Amino acid sequence: MPQLALYTFGVLKSPLADPGPLTREFYASGEAVYRKLSGHPGYLAHAEPTAAEQGVLFTADWGAWGEFAVPDWYDKGRTAQTTALATTLSLWTDLRSAFDAVYTGLHREALNRRHDWFERTGHPSHVFWWVPDGAIPTWRDGVSGLEHLHAQGPAPRAFTFQRSFAPDGTPSGLRDVEA
């Protein structure tokens, strides 16, 4: 059975290395959210570097998730001191499980604060696509999907909660969900 890949991307108002209270709040929230999401029904896995320091993304070893990549429109730093982005790459069993995890509990609380932490870029912040069972999506796959979504809108290869597709490419029941 296919699995659902989810790539999220946001440009932060401050670099990850910023010692200010908003950055500390963002990190604390993110750690708590990940702990909660990893136990959510339908969650399968997410990209984690094999070993890296906080804020080190571009040079980290991501194993089977591939070389770290970001959309072409990201124009901020790429070092531990200047990187100003937050991104995730994860696998889910289905769209309903992902929706329930994202729009309830701690993650919902974090979403309510997103404008404190993230710039408004005019680009989508997330993209879904289906992968074969056992496949590991790569960072490049996520970037490609997000860029496709931005340029051409939702399609079976790159979609959102609001306009989603089943593994066979037909529109899914969640396509009309207001998130």
Disulfide bonds with the S-S distance in Angstrom:
none
